[in-house]
């Protein structure tokens, strides 16, 4: 019950208190939340959703993926394609084609761009495409009994191959520059403070809903089976369970959540390019979960916030040292705090209870 009160409290703070501090508190006040903070916090919430998705497959099922950047980018590119189509003839070249296609001398819109001028179609692609790719990939991988480090390697190979494909100018996704210069979403200007706040609030609610779904899963019989697969898959199989079905379900759900996170990320950040698919990004997603605490949904959210907050600070104060810090953090957590910050907090809490009882 205390955990739910804590989560509902965070939701109230993020969706009610922070917007009120922006709208009602004067700009000269120290308690005023400026407009530019909402896209930044919204970006962190998108990362937290990715960490939640990673924790479901790695922390609870023992499936380490180093390719979740693909599913995140698929949702992002789908949203980016809709936003590019929404520009109309307001681009630099005043053409019905996106600016990068005019620059590259494309004569007509590629067939796979059709339909992205419709938001409902785009939403269906965001919801279906990452899950469909994950289901197809996972079906053959799990059927072949690929797991452990070998599964992690082939997921990394998948994201690297798709990154190289999207970097090519002739694939029709903007090449290394990607998609950017977005104007509006559903007719609302992306530069309008109210639009930025609305996107942030929607992201907060989506994250909260995903957390509730994840908590329901891990506390159900399904969650117990997933945990058993993580700890001793062969025993689960000998007990009569088809572990492929369970792994395929949670793997597809995880990709589905990542696609939604990518779609929410793009209009708030304003760009999507192939660098989101680079293997380092997918590895960083796993680090968020490791730092926060594997097998604890709240720990994954905390880990995403802590690591990305540190990244924002380092890229301004000491950009050359960020990767060194990230590597050192991962090593320290792995060696000395295998349960992450959530484990440290739980241990401190148990010590306090022991002292009170003593």
C-alpha positions, 0 to 999 in steps of 0.5 A: 500500500505504501508503494502505491501511495508513493507512486500516486504521489509522484504522479500527482507531483509530475502532472499537477504540481509541476504544471501549476508551478509553471502556470501560477508561480511568477517567473522571478520566483525560485519555485517557478518551473520554466517552459524548457524544463518540460521537454527535458523531463519528458525525455527522461520519462521516455527513458524511464519507460524504456528502462521499465521495458528492459527490466521486464525482460532482463530483471524478471526474465533473464533475457539480456537485450543489447538491441532495444534501441531498434524498437525505440527508434522504430516508434520514433521514426514512425512519429517523425514521418508523421511530423514531417508529413504534417509540415506540408509546404512549409519546408525550406523548399516549399514542396509536398516532399520532405526537405531532405528528399528534395535536397537528394533529388527524390521525385516522388514520395516512397510507398512506405511513406504513404499513410503517415499524413494520418495520425491514426495510421501512424499510431497503429504503426507505432503500436504494431511495427516494433512488436511485430519485429520483436515477435518475428525475431524472438520466435526464431531466436527462442525456437532455436534455444538461443539465450544468454550472451549469444542472444545479447550478441545477435540483438546487438548485431540486429541494431547495428545492421539496421543502423547502417541501413538507416544511415544510407541516404537512398533508404528514404529516412533522412540518412545520417541527419535523420528527421527534424525541423518538425512544426506541429502535431495534430495541428498544434505548434510544437513550439507552443508552451502548452503543447510541450506541457501536454506532451509531458503530461501524456508521457507521465500518464503513459509511464504510470500506466506502464508501471501499473501494467508491469506491476500487475504482470510481475505479481501475477502467476505469469510473473512468477513463471517469468522469474522461474524462467530467469532462475532455472528455465530447465526446471520450468520446462520439466514442470510442463511449461512451454517457456518459449511462449512466456519469453515471446510474450514478455519480449514482444511487450517490452518492444511494444513499450519501447516503441511507444517511448520512442514515439513520445520522445521525438516530438519533445526532443525534435529529432530522430536519427540513426544514432539512436540505434547505435549499439552503445545506446542499447548498452546504456539502456541495460546500464540504467536497469543495472544501476537502478536495480534489476528485478525492481520496477521502481529501481529501473525508473530511478536508474534511468533518471540518475544516469541520464541526469548525470549524463546531462551534467557531464556533457556540459561540465566535463564531456570528455569524462562522461564515458569513463564515469559511465563505465566506472559506475557500471563496474562498481555497481556490478561488483559491489551493489549487484541489486543497484540503488534499489538494493541499497535502499532496501538494505538501509530500510531493513537496518532501520527496522531492525534497530527499531525492533531492538 
